[in-house]
Amino acid sequence: MLAEWDAKDLAKQTGMSMESIFNIERGNFRPREATMEKIVQAFANIGIEFTEYEGVRRKPAGIEIFEGHDRFQEFTDYIYAYLKQNGGDVCVSATDERFFSRYRKDHDAHRQHMKELVEGGRVTFRILASESKFTSEYAEHRFVPKDKNAVPTSFYAFGDCLALISFAHNPAPYVVLHKSGPFAKAFVQGFNIEWEHASPPPKRKTT
């Protein structure tokens, strides 16, 4: 067994009774969703995840998944904590940057945090987008032509991290965070080439 736990260990990690654990193991009753979440989280805390077809495996090293609205806020918090500690260059490529503000719980707070980091001199921020409000005062923007067939995706490269983001996933967003320097470096190299050929953002219409 991957965790090498017995029923007593699992009960301790989840705050459940041993009797409840035994009943679940024996199939005497179907656990409630909240109960299953406790069990799943207990295993996740030691690097084990459940897979399709009732399988389990150790989480791939250096990879973290953020799925759904609440977890997207955790991903945003991770970016801020990482940059606050390490500084560095941030490269964002997006088919539509407006998705970020749609799914962040407190977009204004994020903007303020990023602005403070950039003004502190340890962080630079560049955004390539085909659709955007182009109003992030902390970032330098460049524009790429819109592809009508483009899938709403994005990537975030910062430090040794690369995040691949899908806004088409259900539930959205779906973020795969690779904590791998080589992956991040490769995407930044491609980003820099595209950046050189991109245009300044279109002027906003005034009324």
C-alpha positions as CSV (number, residue, x, y, z in Angstrom):
1,M,0.0,0.0,0.0
2,L,1.4,3.4,-1.0
3,A,0.6,5.1,2.3
4,E,1.3,2.1,4.5
5,W,-1.6,3.2,6.7
6,D,-4.0,1.0,8.6
7,A,-7.6,1.9,9.6
8,K,-6.2,3.6,12.8
9,D,-3.9,5.8,10.9
10,L,-6.5,6.9,8.4
11,A,-9.0,7.6,11.2
12,K,-6.4,9.8,12.9
13,Q,-5.6,11.7,9.7
14,T,-9.2,12.4,8.8
15,G,-10.7,12.9,12.3
16,M,-13.1,10.0,11.7
17,S,-13.8,7.1,14.0
18,M,-12.3,3.7,13.3
19,E,-15.7,2.2,13.1
20,S,-16.6,4.6,10.3
21,I,-13.4,3.6,8.4
22,F,-14.2,-0.1,8.8
23,N,-17.7,0.3,7.6
24,I,-16.5,2.2,4.5
25,E,-13.9,-0.5,3.8
26,R,-16.5,-3.3,4.2
27,G,-19.0,-1.5,2.0
28,N,-21.6,-1.3,4.8
29,F,-22.5,2.2,3.7
30,R,-21.7,4.8,1.1
31,P,-19.8,7.7,2.6
32,R,-21.1,11.2,2.2
33,E,-19.3,13.6,-0.2
34,A,-17.8,15.6,2.7
35,T,-16.4,12.3,4.2
36,M,-14.8,11.4,0.9
37,E,-13.3,14.8,0.6
38,K,-11.6,14.3,4.0
39,I,-10.2,10.9,2.9
40,V,-9.0,12.3,-0.4
41,Q,-7.4,15.3,1.2
42,A,-5.6,13.1,3.8
43,F,-4.0,11.1,1.1
44,A,-3.2,14.2,-1.0
45,N,-1.3,15.6,2.0
46,I,1.2,12.8,1.7
47,G,1.5,13.0,-2.1
48,I,-1.0,10.3,-3.1
49,E,-4.0,10.9,-5.4
50,F,-6.9,8.9,-6.7
51,T,-7.2,8.2,-10.4
52,E,-9.9,6.9,-12.7
53,Y,-11.3,3.4,-12.3
54,E,-10.7,3.5,-8.5
55,G,-6.9,3.5,-8.7
56,V,-4.3,5.4,-6.6
57,R,-0.9,6.7,-7.4
58,R,1.8,9.0,-6.1
59,K,1.4,12.5,-7.4
60,P,4.0,13.3,-10.1
61,A,6.9,15.2,-8.6
62,G,7.0,18.9,-9.4
63,I,3.4,19.1,-10.8
64,E,0.4,20.5,-9.1
65,I,-3.2,20.8,-10.4
66,F,-5.6,23.7,-9.7
67,E,-9.1,23.0,-10.9
68,G,-12.1,25.2,-10.6
69,H,-12.8,28.7,-9.2
70,D,-11.6,28.3,-5.6
71,R,-8.4,26.5,-6.6
72,F,-7.7,29.3,-9.2
73,Q,-7.5,31.7,-6.3
74,E,-5.0,29.4,-4.6
75,F,-2.9,29.5,-7.8
76,T,-3.1,33.3,-7.8
77,D,-1.9,33.3,-4.2
78,Y,0.9,30.9,-5.1
79,I,2.2,33.3,-7.8
80,Y,2.2,36.2,-5.4
81,A,4.0,34.3,-2.7
82,Y,6.6,32.9,-5.2
83,L,7.3,36.3,-6.7
84,K,7.5,38.0,-3.3
85,Q,10.1,35.6,-2.2
86,N,12.1,35.1,-5.4
87,G,11.4,38.1,-7.7
88,G,12.0,37.5,-11.4
89,D,10.4,38.0,-14.8
90,V,6.8,37.1,-15.5
91,C,5.6,36.2,-19.0
92,V,1.9,35.7,-19.7
93,S,0.5,34.6,-23.1
94,A,-3.3,34.6,-23.3
95,T,-5.9,34.3,-26.0
96,D,-8.1,36.5,-23.9
97,E,-6.7,38.1,-20.7
98,R,-10.1,39.1,-19.5
99,F,-10.7,35.5,-18.3
100,F,-8.3,36.1,-15.5
101,S,-10.4,38.9,-14.0
102,R,-13.5,36.8,-14.5
103,Y,-12.2,33.9,-12.4
104,R,-10.1,35.6,-9.7
105,K,-12.1,36.2,-6.5
106,D,-10.5,39.5,-5.9
107,H,-8.9,40.8,-9.1
108,D,-8.3,44.3,-7.7
109,A,-6.3,42.9,-4.8
110,H,-4.2,40.9,-7.3
111,R,-3.5,43.9,-9.4
112,Q,-2.4,45.8,-6.3
113,H,-0.1,43.0,-5.2
114,M,1.5,42.8,-8.6
115,K,1.9,46.6,-8.9
116,E,3.7,46.6,-5.5
117,L,6.1,43.9,-6.6
118,V,6.9,45.6,-9.9
119,E,7.4,49.0,-8.3
120,G,9.7,47.3,-5.8
121,G,12.1,46.6,-8.6
122,R,12.4,42.8,-8.2
123,V,9.7,41.8,-10.7
124,T,8.9,42.6,-14.3
125,F,5.7,41.6,-16.0
126,R,4.9,41.2,-19.7
127,I,1.6,40.1,-21.2
128,L,0.9,39.0,-24.8
129,A,-2.8,38.9,-25.6
130,S,-5.2,39.0,-28.5
131,E,-8.0,40.2,-26.4
132,S,-7.6,42.3,-23.3
133,K,-8.6,45.5,-21.6
134,F,-4.9,46.4,-21.7
135,T,-5.2,48.4,-18.5
136,S,-2.8,46.6,-16.1
137,E,-0.6,49.4,-14.9
138,Y,2.0,47.0,-13.6
139,A,2.5,45.1,-16.9
140,E,3.9,45.9,-20.3
141,H,1.4,44.7,-23.0
142,R,1.8,43.7,-26.6
143,F,-1.0,42.6,-29.0
144,V,-1.2,39.6,-31.2
145,P,-3.9,39.2,-33.9
146,K,-7.0,37.3,-32.8
147,D,-7.5,33.8,-34.1
148,K,-11.2,33.1,-34.3
149,N,-10.6,29.3,-33.9
150,A,-8.3,29.8,-30.8
151,V,-9.2,27.8,-27.7
152,P,-9.3,29.9,-24.6
153,T,-6.0,29.0,-23.0
154,S,-3.0,30.8,-21.5
155,F,0.4,30.1,-20.0
156,Y,2.2,31.8,-17.1
157,A,6.0,31.5,-16.9
158,F,7.7,32.8,-13.8
159,G,11.0,31.8,-12.3
160,D,11.3,28.0,-12.5
161,C,7.5,27.6,-12.9
162,L,5.3,27.1,-15.9
163,A,1.5,27.1,-15.6
164,L,-0.6,25.9,-18.5
165,I,-4.2,27.2,-18.1
166,S,-7.4,26.1,-19.9
167,F,-10.5,28.2,-19.5
168,A,-12.4,25.7,-21.7
169,H,-12.2,23.0,-19.1
170,N,-15.3,22.0,-17.0
171,P,-15.0,23.2,-14.3
172,A,-12.9,26.1,-15.3
173,P,-10.2,27.2,-15.0
174,Y,-7.9,24.2,-15.1
175,V,-4.2,24.9,-14.3
176,V,-1.3,22.5,-14.6
177,L,1.7,24.0,-12.7
178,H,5.1,22.5,-13.7
179,K,7.7,23.5,-11.2
180,S,10.4,22.7,-13.7
181,G,13.1,25.2,-14.8
182,P,13.7,23.7,-18.3
183,F,10.0,23.8,-19.2
184,A,9.7,27.4,-18.1
185,K,12.8,28.4,-19.9
186,A,11.7,26.8,-23.2
187,F,8.3,28.6,-23.1
188,V,10.0,32.0,-22.2
189,Q,12.3,31.6,-25.3
190,G,9.3,31.1,-27.5
191,F,7.5,34.0,-25.8
192,N,10.4,36.3,-26.4
193,I,10.4,35.6,-30.1
194,E,6.7,36.3,-30.4
195,W,7.1,39.4,-28.2
196,E,9.6,40.9,-30.7
197,H,7.0,40.5,-33.5
198,A,4.0,41.6,-31.6
199,S,2.4,45.1,-31.8
200,P,1.7,47.7,-29.2
201,P,-1.8,47.3,-27.8
202,P,-4.5,49.0,-29.9
203,K,-5.5,52.5,-28.6
204,R,-8.6,52.4,-26.5
205,K,-11.6,54.2,-27.9
206,T,-12.6,57.3,-26.1
207,T,-16.2,58.6,-25.9
